[in-house]
Amino acid sequence: RVCAVKPKLEKHEESFLLRFSLFHSVTFPSLIRETTMKFVRGPLILASSALLAVLLVNESVTHTDAFGVVPSTNGVTRAAFGGTYQITGKQQSLTQLSAEAIKITMPALSSTMKEGRVVSWLKSEGDQIEAGEAIMVVESDKADMDVEAFEDGYLAKIITGEGETAPVGDVVALIAAEESEIGEVAAGGDVAAAAEEAPVEDAAPADAVAAPDCSFSQVDMPALSSTMKEGKIVSWLKAEGDPVSSGEAIMVVESDKADMDVEAFEDGFLAAIITEEGDVGAVGAPVALIAEEESDIPALKAYAASLSGAPAPAAAAPAAAAPAAAAAPKAAAPKAAAAPAPGGRVVASPLAKKKAEQLGVDISTVAGTGPNGRITAGDVELAASGATPAAKAAPAAPAKPTWIPASGVVAATPTARALAKKAKLDIATIPGTGEFGRVTADDVKIATGEKKPERKKAAAGAPVAEMPDGYEPFTTMQRAVSNNMEATLSTPIFRVSREVQMDKFNALYAVLKPKGVTVSAMLAKAVALAIEKYPIINSSYRDGGIQYNPDINIAMAVAIDGGLITPTLKYANERSILELGENWKELVGKAKSGTLAPDEYNSGTFTISNLGMFGVTQFDAILPSGMGGILAIGGTEEHVVPDSQAILGLKKIKKMTVTLTCDHRQIYGADGALFLKAFADIMAEPDALSK
């Protein structure tokens, strides 16, 4: 017969029918005896897989030769072909198709989570992923958390898009083992090999225990992977009585895939630990209680004892009482990896099966070292090399928990990832300060400048420097300096530098110093004599022309408490060096006492700024407003130069570097260079300065 119906098909169902349109007939021995159902492409096609599923179950089909019904987790029943299927009640044994898919299901991120929303996918369809690599961010009823992949492969299909919600346990994405299988898996050919599940018997209900009359939250063993049934507490990161914050890691759990840290979803105090380090608990079973108030800890400890099956501690037990004897630890010898029995079902990862095909290894002879004896790709490679897998030694409980993320995975909290994404920062460049080096939200805020890093406390006994803090307005002098500096920003300038030989100048200074002559007075005299040869350096720009100054008044920048001032040596080219020395001593005294007359600090026509006494070798000075030039004086340094008269042909000389800044509107580069040459000649032969 021909079954000619026209049902409404799901998109994925239609892809199955079109893909297997080459199969011409299907026989159902126990359902429709000696009846053949044919596929007809076009308007007349086979009834939907949902109808077939109902017929198969109602008729108690136990065997089909070529047809099987595969129920999916999202409630849609799919039709699949290939191999033999046995259906008895709720138990199924399905053989794999040509392409296997690794299913990513919506995880239970908290004990109260029923459904989750995909905030964002960190990978796109077709991208390669590695075990331990974060692939999506999920919003639960508590917080946003990143979800990692537990298998290597390629992201073939995203079923639940960004912003969409899926119940816990529903498939949200499919992973293909090989890149060549992406299209096949995405089209719907993803029936993963599954082990036979034993029927679940309803456990006898335990005696109900009344919860204490206080606010608390229960921490349950989380499902860290889609295949996880139970988890082992590797270590507790918090002790009973310790305060905990939402988002803070409180324990490390070993699942069937990897070790992962588990965060608290409520603020409070860790009142009681139900599952101790090294113990195993079923997914969803309580492992700890968190009290909202510290005073509720004793009541919750008694309640935790009833949950764990241990006798409740006496309420009036004295604090100094000896603790109860610890239970003997259960130490099980590690089981050596064993190869599957001949003819038995082989449990192996898709990548392991591909490796076995490529290397020509009979996978049924390979000993699996993965969870529950699962064969991994590493086991296949080891078998191909002829080596024997070493038995794993029982791990010792670490004194301090450690966790190293997979290669290329950045350990960071979901909030930190969201903040870094919003700030357009590469989270891999941000140093983490959280548990195991995890990047926290505070780390991202510090990187963006939103939050200041905490100050490190000084070592015991070390002096602590008191640094100024807060806003302080300018004084009148500081405001004047600031305004003068800003006024020069629109002036086009240029700079030229030159080295000046200082040996004879230093010798002359040694002679004049006892007479009260300072280096500043000698420099002012040398500059004034050089300006006499090139008067353009003493000019200023005004209203589209050059303003020549008939007097050479050298202003010397002096730093005083709270500001900067420029006492001026007037007529520096005309006065003797001794007179300039006395005048300069008088001006410095007035500057420090704040008694300079305006004419003594604002009548300069050229400025000198000397930082050589501070060890500065070279710097650029800012041109003061209304002037044509300023000369920056650096410190004196020793240099080794050739000398034909010396014994070794070398000698030491002392040089200093000076830098001239000029207003380029009326002073040109050649003018500045000629002025510096004249100044260098005077400094090299300073006899004129002593007059």
Beta strands, then each sheet from edge to edge (+ up, - down):
strand 1: 26-28
strand 2: 32-37
strand 3: 67-71
strand 4: 77-81
strand 5: 86-88
strand 6: 91-93
strand 7: 101-105
strand 8: 115-121
strand 9: 128-129
strand 10: 134-139
strand 11: 144-148
strand 12: 153-158
strand 13: 165-167
strand 14: 171-176
strand 15: 216-220
strand 16: 230-236
strand 17: 243-244
strand 18: 249-254
strand 19: 259-263
strand 20: 268-273
strand 21: 280-282
strand 22: 286-291
strand 23: 493-501
strand 24: 540-542
strand 25: 545-547
strand 26: 554-556
strand 27: 558-560
strand 28: 563-565
strand 29: 568-569
strand 30: 606-610
strand 31: 629-642
strand 32: 650-663
sheet 1: 1+ 2-
sheet 2: 3+ 4-
sheet 3: 5+ 6-
sheet 4: 7+ 14- 12+ 9-
sheet 5: 11+ 10- 8+ 13-
sheet 6: 15+ 22- 20+ 17-
sheet 7: 19+ 18- 16+ 21-
sheet 8: 23+ 32- 31+ 30+ 26+ 29-
sheet 9: 24+ 25-
sheet 10: 27+ 28-
end
